[in-house]
Amino acid sequence: MKLILTQEVTGLGSAGDIVEVKNGYGRNYLIPRGDAMRWTKGGEKTVEQIQKARQARAARDAAHAAEIKTTVEAAKVVLKVRSGENGRLFGAVTVADIAGAISEAAGETIDKRTVVIGNPIKTTGTYTVSVKLHEDVTASVAVTVA
């Protein structure tokens, strides 16, 4: 199935890209979420508009992302969760939990889709988490799980 992405999809592409995906993935996941639309010959104009808007936004957002990076990296992020003996958590810390804690500590809105953790966090301690603010700007944040 040929689709035009309307938003960035991790591992697939960014807005305005034309991608080929399996029928079920496109029909049941991407299109209902609004991340993509069906490719048509008339959709080529839409692709051009999306790409022009993305390029204009990218230049403006790069400077803003650099400002946010300094704010986010300077913030002290502490995430309090329930834990048992030896610091093992009941469950795991999710990217949504981390995004919420960073947003609260830094005062900037962070989307959970931009947070990257290497392995699931299942014990207390200090972890380094990456936040992709822009294509070229990635912030490293120290998150303390207590």
C-alpha positions as CSV (number, residue, x, y, z in Angstrom):
1,M,0.0,0.0,0.0
2,K,1.4,3.4,-1.0
3,L,0.9,6.2,1.6
4,I,1.8,9.8,2.1
5,L,3.0,10.5,5.6
6,T,1.3,13.6,7.2
7,Q,3.4,13.3,10.4
8,E,6.8,11.9,11.4
9,V,6.6,8.2,12.1
10,T,9.6,6.6,13.8
11,G,11.4,4.1,11.7
12,L,9.3,4.9,8.6
13,G,9.8,8.6,7.6
14,S,8.8,12.2,8.1
15,A,5.9,14.3,6.9
16,G,5.6,14.5,3.2
17,D,7.4,11.2,2.5
18,I,5.8,8.6,0.2
19,V,6.2,5.2,1.7
20,E,5.2,1.6,0.8
21,V,3.8,-0.4,3.8
22,K,1.8,-3.5,4.3
23,N,-1.9,-3.2,3.8
24,G,-2.9,-3.9,7.4
25,Y,-0.4,-1.5,8.9
26,G,-1.6,1.3,6.7
27,R,-5.3,0.6,6.9
28,N,-5.5,-0.3,10.6
29,Y,-2.8,1.9,12.2
30,L,-1.4,4.8,10.2
31,I,-4.6,6.1,8.5
32,P,-6.9,6.0,11.5
33,R,-4.3,7.8,13.7
34,G,-4.0,10.5,11.0
35,D,-0.3,9.8,10.5
36,A,-0.8,9.0,6.8
37,M,-3.2,9.3,3.9
38,R,-3.7,7.2,0.8
39,W,-1.4,8.1,-2.1
40,T,-3.1,9.4,-5.2
41,K,-1.9,11.3,-8.2
42,G,-3.7,14.4,-6.9
43,G,-1.9,13.8,-3.6
44,E,1.4,14.8,-5.2
45,K,0.4,18.5,-4.8
46,T,-0.3,17.8,-1.1
47,V,3.2,16.2,-0.8
48,E,4.8,19.4,-2.2
49,Q,2.9,21.6,0.2
50,I,3.8,19.4,3.2
51,Q,7.5,19.4,2.3
52,K,7.5,23.2,1.8
53,A,5.9,23.8,5.1
54,R,8.3,21.3,6.8
55,Q,11.3,23.1,5.3
56,A,10.1,26.5,6.5
57,R,9.2,25.1,9.9
58,A,12.6,23.3,10.2
59,A,14.6,26.5,10.0
60,R,12.4,28.2,12.6
61,D,12.3,25.2,14.9
62,A,16.0,24.5,14.9
63,A,16.7,27.7,16.9
64,H,13.8,27.1,19.2
65,A,14.9,23.5,19.8
66,A,18.4,24.7,20.8
67,E,16.8,27.0,23.4
68,I,14.7,24.1,24.8
69,K,17.7,21.8,24.9
70,T,19.5,24.1,27.3
71,T,16.4,24.4,29.5
72,V,15.7,20.6,29.5
73,E,19.3,19.6,30.1
74,A,19.6,22.0,33.1
75,A,16.4,20.7,34.7
76,K,16.7,18.3,37.6
77,V,14.3,15.5,36.9
78,V,13.2,13.2,39.8
79,L,10.6,10.5,39.2
80,K,9.1,9.0,42.3
81,V,7.7,5.5,41.9
82,R,6.8,2.6,44.1
83,S,9.6,0.1,44.6
84,G,10.2,-3.1,46.6
85,E,13.3,-4.5,48.2
86,N,16.7,-3.8,46.6
87,G,15.2,-0.9,44.6
88,R,13.2,-3.1,42.2
89,L,10.1,-1.3,40.8
90,F,6.6,-2.6,40.7
91,G,6.4,-2.6,36.9
92,A,8.6,-0.2,34.8
93,V,9.0,3.5,34.1
94,T,7.4,4.3,30.8
95,V,8.4,7.0,28.3
96,A,5.1,8.8,29.1
97,D,6.1,9.0,32.8
98,I,9.5,10.4,31.8
99,A,8.0,12.9,29.4
100,G,5.6,14.1,32.1
101,A,8.4,14.5,34.6
102,I,10.7,16.4,32.2
103,S,7.8,18.6,31.2
104,E,7.0,19.4,34.8
105,A,10.7,20.0,35.8
106,A,11.7,22.1,32.7
107,G,8.4,23.9,32.1
108,E,8.5,22.9,28.4
109,T,6.0,20.5,26.8
110,I,7.8,17.2,25.8
111,D,6.0,14.7,23.7
112,K,6.4,11.0,24.8
113,R,7.2,10.0,21.2
114,T,10.4,12.1,21.4
115,V,11.8,10.3,24.5
116,V,14.2,7.5,23.8
117,I,15.3,5.1,26.6
118,G,17.8,2.2,25.8
119,N,16.4,-0.5,28.1
120,P,13.3,-0.5,30.2
121,I,13.9,1.1,33.6
122,K,13.0,-1.4,36.3
123,T,15.2,-0.3,39.2
124,T,15.9,2.9,41.1
125,G,18.9,5.0,40.2
126,T,20.0,7.7,37.8
127,Y,19.6,7.1,34.1
128,T,20.5,9.1,31.0
129,V,17.5,9.6,28.6
130,S,17.7,11.1,25.1
131,V,15.0,13.6,24.0
132,K,14.8,14.3,20.2
133,L,13.7,17.9,20.0
134,H,14.5,18.4,16.3
135,E,16.1,16.4,13.5
136,D,19.4,17.9,14.4
137,V,19.0,18.6,18.1
138,T,19.0,15.9,20.8
139,A,19.1,16.6,24.5
140,S,20.5,14.2,27.1
141,V,18.6,14.3,30.4
142,A,19.6,12.7,33.7
143,V,16.5,11.2,35.2
144,T,16.6,10.0,38.8
145,V,14.2,7.3,39.7
146,A,13.5,7.2,43.4
